[in-house]
């Protein structure tokens, strides 16, 4: 049956035991519609919301159909953490943004945003893995996120600041150089006056 099958593959020997998280999306051979899901940020801190972009595509001949949209956040043992459900009318395509709250008690690890669109006995599913981490620094580097652009702006401001400091140092250095040249010129001018004065005194005395 078309669905997103979520679970773990366990590899065990006499010495070690490892498990691998697996998500298998099974599609119908001639689907009536299709579902895709993407998330704004793939690493989320507990207490924040997962923002999911859900798209439903009507691939059949019917138009203006009502589908039952179900979406949830679950772990790889199949335990549903939070969910939402609603009915949507669709012509050929519809895109919606929905939020799923990540509870503050949720442990660090990998979870799945699961989406199912159902029309009668026909359904299509989609899924997207996310990571929950108490120290979610990754969004800073995820292209397209708000924090990513803030990070880029901070870098640009930092570069501008460094350039401004360098220009200021160059201006100060040039001013000091001009002052040193002026002092040196004045010293030489006075020495020249003194030499001329001594010459006149010698000439008068002779």
N, C-alpha and C positions, 0 to 999 in steps of 0.2 A: 504494500500500500504506500502511495506517495506520502512521505513525511521526512522530517529531520530526525535522524536517529543519533542520540547523544549517549556516550558512555565511555568506558575505559577498556583498553586492552592490557591485560596483566601478563607479564613475562616473569616466570618464577623458576628458580633453580634451587639447588641445595644450599647455595651460599647467598644469593641475592634475590630481591624481588622488586621489580620495577613496573610502573604503570604508565600508559600513554593515553592522554585524552584524545578522543576521536569524535568527529561530527561527520555524519554521512547524510547528504541531502539526496533523497530518492525522488525523481521526477516522473510524472506520468508519461506514457509513450506519446499520447496525443492530448496534451493538457488543454483544459478550457481556459485556464488563466495561469499566470506565474507570479511569484512573489520574490522580491529582493529586499534585503535590509542592510543598512550601513549605519555606523555610529560616528558621532562627532569626535569623540575622544576614546581611544582604545584602552587607556589606563585611567581608572577612576579611584578616588579616595572614598572610604566609607562615609556615608552621610551626604554624598553628592547624588546627582541624577545622571543616569545614562540617557543621552539624547539620541534617539534612533530615527533615521529616515527610512520610511517604509513605502515601497512602491508596489502597486498591484497592476498587472497588465492583463487586459481581457483579450485572449487569443482566439475566442470562439466567434460564432455568428450572432450570438445574443447580445443585445445592448441594453443599457439602463437596468442592470441587474443589481440586486442587493446582496452583498457578501457579508458574512460574519467575520470580523477581524479580531483575532486573539493574539496577544503578545505577552511575553513574560521574561523574567530573568531567572535562570535556573543554574544549578550546579551540574557536574558531570555524573552525579548519581541520580539525576532526574528530579531532585527536590526543587519545587517552585518557590522562589523567594518573594517575588512580587509580580503582579500581572494586571492586565487591563483587557477589556473586551467591549466591542461596539459594532454597530451595523453601518455599512457604507454603501452608497449607491455609486456604481462605476459605469462609465460609457466604454471607453477604450483603455484608459489609463488613469490612475489616481495616485498621488503622492501625499503622504501625511507625515508629520513629525510628532512623535510621542515620547514622553519621558517616563523612565522607570527609576524609582527611588532605590538607592543602595543603602540598606540599613547600616547604622553605625556599628552594630555588633558583628557585621559580616567579616569573616576571616580573610586574610590575604590569599589570593589564588586566582585561578582562571575560571570564568563563568561564561554562560552563553545567553545571548539575547535570541529568543525563539519567537518566530512569527508564523501564524497560520491564518490563511484566508479560506473560508468555506462557503460553498454554494450548494445547498442540498447535500447530496452524498459525495460531492466532488470537493477536493481540497488541494491547496498548494501551500508549501511551507518554505521558509528561509531561516537562516541563522547566522549569527556573527559572534565570534569569541571576543571577550574583553578580559582585561586583568584588573582586579581590585587590589590596590596597594595603599597602605597607610601613608607611605611616602611616595605619592604619585608625582614624580618629577618628569616623567616621560611626556605629558602633554605639552610642556614647554617646547618640545622639539617636534611635535606632530604638526606637519604642515596643514594650514587651514584653520587651526584652532585659534581662539581668542588669545590664549596665553602665548602661542607661537608668535603672533604679530606683536604682542607686547614685548616679548623677548627681542624681536628684531628691532623694534623702535628703541629699546634700551641700548642695544649694540650701536645703532646709528648715533644716538645721543652721546654715547661714550666716545665714539670716533670723533664726532664734532668737538667734544670737550678737549680731547687730546690735541687736535689740530689747533684749537684756540690757544691752548697753553704753549704750544710750540711757536705759534706766531707771536704771542706776547713775549716769550723769551728772546726771539729774534729782534723784536723792536727794542727791548731793553738793552740787549747787547749792542745794537747799532747806536743807541743814544749814548751809552757809556763809551763806545769807541770814539764818537764825535767829541765828547767831553775830554777824553784823554788827548785827542789830537789838538783840541783848543788849548789845553793846559801846556802841552809840549810846545805849541807854536808861541804861546805867550812867554814861556821860559826862554826859548831861543831869541825872541824879540828883545827881551830884557838883557840877555847876555850880549847881544849885538850892540845895544845902546851903551852898556857898560864899556865895551871894547872901544866904541867910538869916543866915549867920554875920556877914557884913559889916553887915547891917542892925541886928543886935543890938548890935554894937560901936559903931555910930554912935549908937544910942539910948542906950546906957549912957554914952557920952562927953558926950552933950548934957545 
